[in-house]
Amino acid sequence: MATLKEFMKPDVQVISPEATIQDAAKKMKAGNFGMLPVHENDRMIGSISDRDIVIRAVAEGKPSSTKVRDVMTKGIVWAFEDSSLAEGVRLMSQHQVRRLPIVNSQKRLVGIVAIGDVAVESSEFEVVGETLSEISEPA
């Protein structure tokens, strides 16, 4: 049984809720990824994605100095690194997220699994296709 640890990218970057959305966008551009977990007091309190920045800031005319806290998605869905790939895909589908933070047994952030990485690396194409379809459904 494949575990999420096998599919995760271990070099996770995080951002403070007090950082600006411009800081977040620059970090995303430099790292070539579209989501950052938001960390405060050594715990994940939410996430900010490129889509959050566009929909909740740019489209609303907010300045680049807007704080991450003001446009982030509050709360965060995550999974343990030893959880099965099927469980991770189920969580992504259920919560309509394309990226899933992965934690170790001490609940420390150790990686991120993106549905795109799973699609490329997994032989379970049918499951990934169904999940991507469910993630894309309007909530």
Order of alpha helices (4+ residues) and beta strands (2+ residues): alpha-beta-beta-alpha-alpha-beta-beta-alpha-beta-beta-alpha-alpha
